[in-house]
Amino acid sequence: GDSVTQMEGPVTLSEEAFLTINCTYTATGYPSLFWYVQYPGEGLQLLLKATKADDKGSNKGFEATYRKETTSFHLEKGSVQVSDSAVYFCASRLYSGAGSYQLTFGKGTKLSVIP
Amino acid sequence: DTAVSQTPKYLVTQMGNDKSIKCEQNLGHDTMYWYKQDSKKFLKIMFSYNNKELIINETVPNRFSPKSPDKAHLNLHINSLELGDSAVYFCASSPEESGGSGETQYFGPGTRLLVL
């Protein structure tokens, strides 16, 4: 079945450090790929997405490129801030029939940024 | 304006009780979902539902049942609550899609359920 694997956390970085959170997927088709972010005590918010190979999603300084050859969608940010502290989820999305699409999430990576 | 809302935000109840969580979306979306997030933050799809069909994750116990009075609502009813049902439950919605371009799912704020 479809699955998403992302690096285990927690990840602790100093402010202005470079961030990479790895994500790889397995799927029978060609899924759309997403990064969602969950701030403490809140629901999930879409951070960025890519719908086909070589697409780059970007938002708030975060970037991820859909790499079909390596089945990866790694999240990067050049300089993290304390306000980026959250749990980050990688997800793949495939059509599951009858007009519905199923999101398969990775287990989440908790990021803590210290001043 | 809240796009996807859930009530209650917190729910504490005893084992064996029956409870419901309500979800409403004002985005005009055709498809709604329920997810369960466990204590380790792992998110798992429970149901997806649109005006055509209910798709159930086969691992979800039949004590859980979604009920949709109309297109804007998908409530989650849970019978005979167990300790292991304690989790955060998220509702989400997305537009029905033709062509497969990766539409976003919009999530509610979550309902934190604690079964004692």
Chai-1 contact restraints between the chains, C-beta under 6 A:
chainA,res_idxA,chainB,res_idxB,connection_type,confidence,min_distance_angstrom,max_distance_angstrom,comment,restraint_id
A,S32,B,G102,contact,1.0,0.0,6.0,A-B,restraint_1
A,G43,B,F90,contact,1.0,0.0,6.0,A-B,restraint_2
A,G43,B,F107,contact,1.0,0.0,6.0,A-B,restraint_3
A,G43,B,G108,contact,1.0,0.0,6.0,A-B,restraint_4
A,G43,B,P109,contact,1.0,0.0,6.0,A-B,restraint_5
A,G43,B,G110,contact,1.0,0.0,6.0,A-B,restraint_6
A,L44,B,F107,contact,1.0,0.0,6.0,A-B,restraint_7
A,L46,B,T104,contact,1.0,0.0,6.0,A-B,restraint_8
A,K49,B,G102,contact,1.0,0.0,6.0,A-B,restraint_9
A,T51,B,S101,contact,1.0,0.0,6.0,A-B,restraint_10
A,T51,B,G102,contact,1.0,0.0,6.0,A-B,restraint_11
A,V87,B,K41,contact,1.0,0.0,6.0,A-B,restraint_12
A,S96,B,I55,contact,1.0,0.0,6.0,A-B,restraint_13
A,A98,B,K52,contact,1.0,0.0,6.0,A-B,restraint_14
A,A98,B,E53,contact,1.0,0.0,6.0,A-B,restraint_15
A,G99,B,N50,contact,1.0,0.0,6.0,A-B,restraint_16
A,G99,B,K52,contact,1.0,0.0,6.0,A-B,restraint_17
A,G99,B,E96,contact,1.0,0.0,6.0,A-B,restraint_18
A,S100,B,T31,contact,1.0,0.0,6.0,A-B,restraint_19
A,S100,B,S48,contact,1.0,0.0,6.0,A-B,restraint_20
A,S100,B,N50,contact,1.0,0.0,6.0,A-B,restraint_21
A,S100,B,I55,contact,1.0,0.0,6.0,A-B,restraint_22
A,Q102,B,I45,contact,1.0,0.0,6.0,A-B,restraint_23
A,L103,B,Q105,contact,1.0,0.0,6.0,A-B,restraint_24
A,F105,B,L43,contact,1.0,0.0,6.0,A-B,restraint_25
A,K107,B,F42,contact,1.0,0.0,6.0,A-B,restraint_26
A,G108,B,K41,contact,1.0,0.0,6.0,A-B,restraint_27
